Amino acid sequence: MGATYIEKLLRRNTGEKTAKAGDIVTAKVDWVMIHDIFIPFVKDKFEEMGFTQIWDPDKVVLIYDHLVPASQLDDPRHHKIGNQFAAQYGLTHVHRSDGICHQLMTEAGYVKPGDVVFGTDSHTTTYGCVGAFSSGIGYTEMAAILGTGELWVKVPETIKIVIDGELPENVASKDVILRIIGDLTAAGASYCALEFSGSTVEAMSVASRMTMANMAIEAGAKCALFTPDEKTAEYCNIPVSPQWADFKGDEDAAYLKTLHYQAEELVPVLACPSQVDKIRPVSELEGLTIDQVFLGSCTNGRLEDLHRAAQVVRGKKVAPFVKFIVTPASRKIYLEALADGTLATLADAGAIITHPGCGLCCGRTGGILTDGERVVATNNRNFLGRMGTSKVEIYLASPATAAACAIAGKITIPN
């Protein structure tokens, strides 16, 4: 019998040549990411465990993104402890306000195809966009990795997702992954690997694949995996490797299930309050008035997302009663969008452009809403209280849909 992508990857990493779904293996960790929210807890647990040095400081990335700029009284404590930890244990990769952790881990050149990566955030699944096994963990597990360089994992079962054909002009990878989450349900892929393939996936940019890998956790997935290709090589600034030919599941591998989609049949969708798997076509909700739009996050704050939104709003104005908040995912993206005129187009339309970071996605640094308000957002979660009070309605959408809603002042299908 053949092997799935994740079985092959973990066999290569661990040396366990027959490892299969359900087996426990000890993975050798290539990279770890700690963000500002978790650093005090990681530090305390690391020292409580009796460790006095990090197994390899050059494989640890500390990123300040959720709590910048500080918006609550306790935030500076996290910054101070992070600075102390980095100095005391010799961390060489520290990013202060350079962007969102999940954007930076690939953009800054850390994660490569075939790597095993863990981070203190559930959306660490994002790095599967370049063919890495990446998953979110808690601070106790992170402390253990910092001391040992290893972590045991159960080899996940795999759900194979095949998407073929050409997507309609107004359908993006965000619509695709929302549709898949709706079909799987929020717990339908619990501790599974999502293995993506098909001509539609092959045609996607790395940025679009990032969106899908990012949201795999919203179906409970342990990781998401895309076969690396020439686009991956260009994005990661590395040569194409002959080994990548084996970075995919075998046809005769044991899959938990296989889902098939025809791209031409997909339509723009929304995740409705307050569950990510509560999916409805945008056409069924047209005309519902909104108060705010948020374009950004580690899901959809990349340059192609800003470009698509700018295309929608060019020459138009945001509805007078709508706040349109735009938050690029990284400083690099911010500067690129500034240089090519994208930010000017968005600003001319009436957008409020903020510094790079997590921003409103985690309910911080401007833009929170109150009872009875409704927001269309491009991030990954629409849970109660995520962007203000528990009576705020959050609809998740693609950048094109979000931008169209900002102009119309109501939910509408993008052109």
C-alpha positions as CSV (number, residue, x, y, z in Angstrom):
1,M,0.0,0.0,0.0
2,G,1.2,3.5,-0.8
3,A,1.7,6.4,1.7
4,T,0.0,9.7,2.2
5,Y,1.9,13.0,2.0
6,I,2.1,13.4,5.8
7,E,3.2,9.7,6.3
8,K,6.0,10.3,3.8
9,L,7.1,13.6,5.4
10,L,7.2,12.2,8.9
11,R,9.0,9.1,7.8
12,R,11.7,11.3,6.3
13,N,11.9,13.4,9.4
14,T,12.0,10.6,12.0
15,G,13.6,7.7,10.1
16,E,10.6,5.6,11.0
17,K,10.3,4.0,7.5
18,T,6.9,2.3,8.1
19,A,5.2,5.0,10.1
20,K,1.5,5.2,9.3
21,A,-1.6,7.0,10.4
22,G,-2.2,6.4,14.1
23,D,1.5,5.6,15.0
24,I,3.3,7.7,17.5
25,V,6.6,9.2,16.3
26,T,9.1,11.6,17.7
27,A,9.7,14.4,15.3
28,K,12.9,16.4,15.0
29,V,11.8,20.1,14.9
30,D,13.2,22.4,12.2
31,W,11.6,25.6,13.4
32,V,9.4,27.0,16.2
33,M,7.5,30.2,16.3
34,I,6.5,32.0,19.5
35,H,4.3,35.1,19.4
36,D,4.0,37.9,21.9
37,I,0.8,36.6,23.6
38,F,2.4,33.4,24.7
39,I,6.0,34.3,25.5
40,P,5.5,34.9,29.3
41,F,3.9,31.5,29.6
42,V,6.5,29.7,27.5
43,K,9.3,31.3,29.5
44,D,7.8,30.3,32.9
45,K,7.2,26.7,31.8
46,F,10.6,26.4,30.2
47,E,12.3,27.4,33.4
48,E,9.9,25.4,35.5
49,M,11.0,22.3,33.6
50,G,14.6,23.0,34.6
51,F,16.0,23.9,31.2
52,T,18.9,26.4,31.2
53,Q,19.5,26.6,27.5
54,I,17.6,26.3,24.2
55,W,18.5,23.4,22.1
56,D,19.2,25.7,19.1
57,P,18.5,29.4,19.5
58,D,18.9,29.8,15.7
59,K,15.7,27.7,15.1
60,V,13.5,29.9,17.3
61,V,11.5,32.8,15.9
62,L,9.9,35.3,18.3
63,I,7.4,37.6,16.7
64,Y,5.5,40.6,18.2
65,D,2.3,40.9,16.2
66,H,-0.9,40.5,18.3
67,L,0.0,43.1,20.9
68,V,1.5,45.9,18.8
69,P,1.0,48.7,19.3
70,A,0.1,48.1,22.9
71,S,-3.6,48.7,23.4
72,Q,-4.1,47.2,26.9
73,L,-2.3,47.8,30.2
74,D,-0.8,44.3,30.3
75,D,0.6,44.3,26.8
76,P,4.0,46.0,27.6
77,R,4.7,43.2,30.2
78,H,4.6,40.7,27.3
79,H,7.0,42.9,25.3
80,K,9.4,43.3,28.2
81,I,9.4,39.5,29.0
82,G,10.0,38.7,25.4
83,N,12.9,41.0,25.2
84,Q,14.4,39.5,28.3
85,F,13.9,36.0,27.1
86,A,15.5,36.7,23.7
87,A,18.6,38.3,25.3
88,Q,19.0,35.7,28.0
89,Y,18.8,32.7,25.7
90,G,20.4,34.1,22.6
91,L,17.5,34.2,20.2
92,T,18.7,35.4,16.8
93,H,15.4,35.8,15.0
94,V,13.2,38.5,16.6
95,H,10.6,40.5,14.7
96,R,9.1,43.6,16.3
97,S,6.1,44.9,14.3
98,D,7.3,43.4,11.0
99,G,4.0,41.7,10.4
100,I,1.9,38.7,11.4
101,C,3.7,35.6,12.6
102,H,2.3,33.3,9.9
103,Q,3.1,35.7,7.1
104,L,6.6,36.2,8.3
105,M,7.5,32.5,8.8
106,T,7.4,31.9,5.1
107,E,8.0,35.4,3.8
108,A,11.2,35.9,5.8
109,G,12.6,32.6,4.5
110,Y,12.4,30.4,7.5
111,V,10.1,27.5,6.6
112,K,10.9,25.3,3.6
113,P,9.3,22.3,1.9
114,G,9.5,19.2,4.1
115,D,10.2,21.0,7.3
116,V,8.5,20.2,10.6
117,V,7.4,23.4,12.4
118,F,5.4,24.2,15.5
119,G,4.0,27.5,16.7
120,T,2.1,28.9,19.6
121,D,-0.9,29.7,17.5
122,S,-3.6,27.5,16.0
123,H,-3.1,29.0,12.5
124,T,0.4,27.6,12.3
125,T,-1.1,25.2,9.8
126,T,-0.5,28.0,7.3
127,Y,3.0,26.8,6.4
128,G,1.6,23.8,4.6
129,C,1.3,26.2,1.7
130,V,5.0,25.5,1.0
131,G,4.8,21.8,1.8
132,A,5.8,21.8,5.4
133,F,4.2,19.9,8.3
134,S,3.2,22.8,10.6
135,S,0.8,22.8,13.6
136,G,-0.2,24.9,16.6
137,I,0.7,23.8,20.1
138,G,0.4,25.1,23.7
139,Y,3.1,26.7,25.8
140,T,4.0,23.4,27.7
141,E,4.7,21.6,24.4
142,M,6.7,24.6,23.2
143,A,8.8,24.7,26.4
144,A,9.6,21.0,25.9
145,I,10.7,21.6,22.3
146,L,12.9,24.6,23.3
147,G,14.7,22.3,25.7
148,T,14.9,19.1,23.6
149,G,14.4,20.0,19.9
150,E,11.8,17.2,19.6
151,L,8.1,16.6,20.0
152,W,6.1,13.4,19.8
153,V,3.1,13.4,17.5
154,K,0.6,10.9,16.3
155,V,0.7,10.5,12.5
156,P,-2.6,12.0,11.3
157,E,-5.1,10.3,9.1
158,T,-5.5,12.2,5.8
159,I,-8.5,13.7,4.0
160,K,-7.7,14.2,0.3
161,I,-9.2,17.2,-1.4
162,V,-9.2,17.3,-5.2
163,I,-10.2,20.5,-6.9
164,D,-10.1,20.7,-10.7
165,G,-11.0,23.3,-13.3
166,E,-10.9,27.1,-13.5
167,L,-12.4,29.3,-10.8
168,P,-14.9,31.9,-11.8
169,E,-13.5,35.5,-11.8
170,N,-15.3,36.4,-8.6
171,V,-14.4,33.3,-6.7
172,A,-11.1,33.2,-4.7
173,S,-9.3,30.5,-2.6
174,K,-11.1,32.0,0.4
175,D,-14.4,31.0,-1.1
176,V,-13.0,27.5,-1.8
177,I,-11.8,26.8,1.7
178,L,-15.0,28.2,3.3
179,R,-17.0,25.8,1.1
180,I,-14.8,22.9,2.1
181,I,-15.1,23.8,5.8
182,G,-18.8,24.0,5.4
183,D,-18.9,20.5,3.9
184,L,-16.5,19.0,6.5
185,T,-18.0,20.9,9.4
186,A,-15.9,22.5,12.2
187,A,-14.9,19.1,13.7
188,G,-15.0,17.1,10.5
189,A,-11.2,17.0,10.0
190,S,-10.2,16.8,13.7
191,Y,-6.5,15.8,14.0
192,C,-6.4,15.0,10.2
193,A,-4.1,16.2,7.5
194,L,-5.8,17.9,4.6
195,E,-4.0,17.1,1.4
196,F,-4.8,19.4,-1.5
197,S,-4.4,18.5,-5.2
198,G,-5.9,19.0,-8.6
199,S,-5.5,21.5,-11.5
200,T,-7.2,24.3,-9.6
201,V,-4.7,24.0,-6.7
202,E,-1.8,23.8,-9.1
203,A,-2.9,27.0,-10.8
204,M,-3.1,28.9,-7.4
205,S,-0.4,31.3,-6.2
206,V,1.4,30.5,-3.0
207,A,-0.5,33.3,-1.4
208,S,-3.8,31.7,-2.3
209,R,-2.6,28.3,-1.0
210,M,-1.6,30.1,2.3
211,T,-5.2,31.2,2.7
212,M,-6.4,27.6,2.4
213,A,-3.8,26.1,4.7
214,N,-4.4,28.9,7.2
215,M,-8.0,28.0,7.6
216,A,-7.6,24.2,7.7
217,I,-7.7,24.4,11.5
218,E,-11.2,25.7,11.2
219,A,-12.3,22.1,10.3
220,G,-10.1,20.8,13.1
221,A,-7.2,19.8,10.9
222,K,-3.8,19.1,12.4
223,C,-2.1,20.3,9.3
224,A,-2.6,21.1,5.6
225,L,-0.3,20.1,2.8
226,F,0.3,21.4,-0.8
227,T,2.9,19.8,-3.1
228,P,5.7,22.3,-3.7
229,D,6.4,23.4,-7.2
230,E,8.1,26.1,-9.2
231,K,6.0,28.8,-7.6
232,T,7.0,27.5,-4.2
233,A,10.7,27.6,-5.2
234,E,10.4,31.2,-6.4
235,Y,8.5,32.3,-3.2
236,C,11.0,30.5,-0.9
237,N,14.0,31.7,-3.0
238,I,15.3,28.2,-3.4
239,P,15.9,25.8,-6.4
240,V,13.3,23.2,-7.3
241,S,14.3,19.9,-5.6
242,P,14.0,16.5,-7.2
243,Q,12.7,15.3,-3.8
244,W,9.5,17.3,-4.3
245,A,8.3,14.7,-6.8
246,D,7.6,12.5,-3.8
247,F,5.9,15.3,-1.8
248,K,2.4,14.1,-2.4
249,G,0.2,11.2,-1.5
250,D,0.2,7.9,-3.5
251,E,-2.9,7.0,-5.4
252,D,-3.1,3.7,-3.4
253,A,-2.6,5.4,0.0
254,A,-5.1,4.9,2.7
255,Y,-7.2,8.0,2.9
256,L,-9.9,8.6,5.5
257,K,-12.0,10.1,2.7
258,T,-11.7,12.0,-0.6
259,L,-13.6,15.1,-1.5
260,H,-13.9,16.2,-5.2
261,Y,-14.8,19.7,-6.3
262,Q,-15.3,21.3,-9.8
263,A,-14.0,24.8,-9.7
264,E,-16.6,26.2,-12.2
265,E,-19.4,25.2,-9.8
266,L,-18.1,27.2,-6.9
267,V,-19.6,30.6,-6.0
268,P,-18.7,33.5,-3.6
269,V,-19.7,32.5,-0.1
270,L,-19.8,33.9,3.5
271,A,-19.3,32.2,6.8
272,C,-22.2,33.5,8.9
273,P,-22.3,34.4,12.6
274,S,-21.0,32.8,14.7
275,Q,-19.5,29.6,13.2
276,V,-16.9,29.3,10.5
277,D,-18.7,26.2,9.1
278,K,-22.0,28.1,8.7
279,I,-21.6,28.7,5.0
280,R,-24.1,30.4,2.7
281,P,-23.8,31.8,-0.8
282,V,-23.4,35.6,-0.9
283,S,-26.4,35.7,-3.2
284,E,-28.7,34.5,-0.4
285,L,-27.7,37.4,1.8
286,E,-27.6,40.3,-0.6
287,G,-28.9,43.6,0.7
288,L,-28.1,43.0,4.4
289,T,-26.7,46.3,5.6
290,I,-23.3,46.4,7.2
291,D,-21.3,48.8,9.5
292,Q,-17.7,47.9,8.9
293,V,-15.4,45.9,6.6
294,F,-12.0,44.5,7.7
295,L,-9.4,43.5,5.0
296,G,-6.4,41.9,6.5
297,S,-5.1,39.1,8.8
298,C,-2.8,36.1,8.2
299,T,-5.7,34.7,6.0
300,N,-6.1,37.5,3.5
301,G,-3.8,40.4,4.1
302,R,-1.3,39.6,1.3
303,L,-0.4,41.7,-1.7
304,E,-2.8,39.8,-4.1
305,D,-5.6,40.4,-1.6
306,L,-4.9,44.1,-1.5
307,H,-4.7,44.2,-5.3
308,R,-8.0,42.5,-5.7
309,A,-9.7,44.8,-3.2
310,A,-8.2,47.8,-5.0
311,Q,-9.5,46.5,-8.3
312,V,-13.0,46.4,-6.8
313,V,-13.0,49.9,-5.3
314,R,-11.0,51.8,-7.9
315,G,-12.8,55.0,-8.8
316,K,-15.5,54.4,-6.2
317,K,-16.2,55.5,-2.7
318,V,-16.8,53.6,0.5
319,A,-20.4,54.0,1.7
320,P,-20.5,57.0,4.0
321,F,-21.7,55.0,7.1
322,V,-19.2,52.2,6.6
323,K,-15.7,52.0,8.2
324,F,-13.3,50.1,5.8
325,I,-10.2,49.0,7.7
326,V,-7.2,47.7,5.7
327,T,-4.3,46.0,7.6
328,P,-1.5,44.5,5.4
329,A,-0.1,41.2,6.7
330,S,3.5,42.4,6.8
331,R,5.7,45.5,6.5
332,K,7.1,44.1,3.2
333,I,3.5,43.9,1.8
334,Y,2.7,47.3,3.1
335,L,5.7,48.8,1.3
336,E,5.0,46.9,-1.9
337,A,1.4,48.1,-1.9
338,L,2.6,51.6,-1.2
339,A,5.1,51.5,-4.0
340,D,2.6,50.2,-6.7
341,G,-0.2,52.6,-5.8
342,T,-2.5,50.0,-4.2
343,L,-2.7,51.8,-0.9
344,A,-3.3,55.1,-2.6
345,T,-6.3,53.5,-4.5
346,L,-7.7,52.1,-1.3
347,A,-7.2,55.4,0.6
348,D,-8.8,57.4,-2.3
349,A,-11.8,55.1,-1.9
350,G,-12.0,56.0,1.8
351,A,-10.2,53.1,3.5
352,I,-8.5,53.4,6.9
353,I,-5.1,51.9,6.4
354,T,-3.3,50.7,9.5
355,H,0.2,49.4,10.4
356,P,0.9,45.7,9.6
357,G,-0.1,43.2,12.3
358,C,-3.0,41.1,13.6
359,G,-5.2,44.1,14.3
360,L,-8.9,43.6,14.4
361,C,-8.7,39.9,13.8
362,C,-8.0,39.4,17.5
363,G,-10.1,42.3,18.5
364,R,-7.3,44.8,19.1
365,T,-5.7,48.0,17.9
366,G,-8.7,49.8,16.5
367,G,-11.9,48.9,14.9
368,I,-13.8,46.9,17.6
369,L,-17.6,47.0,17.3
370,T,-20.5,47.1,19.6
371,D,-24.0,45.6,20.1
372,G,-26.0,45.2,16.9
373,E,-23.2,46.1,14.5
374,R,-22.3,44.0,11.5
375,V,-18.9,43.5,10.0
376,V,-17.7,41.7,6.8
377,A,-14.1,40.5,7.4
378,T,-11.5,38.5,5.5
379,N,-9.9,36.9,8.6
380,N,-10.4,33.3,9.8
381,R,-12.8,33.3,12.7
382,N,-16.2,34.9,13.4
383,F,-16.7,33.7,17.0
384,L,-18.8,35.6,19.5
385,G,-16.9,38.5,21.0
386,R,-14.0,38.2,18.5
387,M,-14.3,41.8,17.4
388,G,-16.1,43.5,20.2
389,T,-19.2,42.5,22.2
390,S,-20.9,39.2,21.9
391,K,-23.7,40.9,20.0
392,V,-21.5,41.9,17.0
393,E,-22.2,39.9,13.8
394,I,-19.2,38.8,11.9
395,Y,-19.4,37.5,8.3
396,L,-16.2,36.0,6.8
397,A,-15.6,36.7,3.1
398,S,-13.0,36.9,0.4
399,P,-11.2,40.2,-0.3
400,A,-13.3,40.9,-3.4
401,T,-16.5,40.3,-1.6
402,A,-15.4,42.4,1.4
403,A,-14.4,45.3,-0.8
404,A,-17.6,45.2,-2.8
405,C,-19.6,45.3,0.5
406,A,-17.6,48.3,1.6
407,I,-18.6,50.2,-1.5
408,A,-22.3,49.1,-1.4
409,G,-22.8,49.5,2.3
410,K,-24.4,46.1,2.3
411,I,-23.7,42.5,1.5
412,T,-23.3,42.1,-2.3
413,I,-21.7,39.8,-4.8
414,P,-18.3,41.1,-6.2
415,N,-18.1,41.8,-9.9
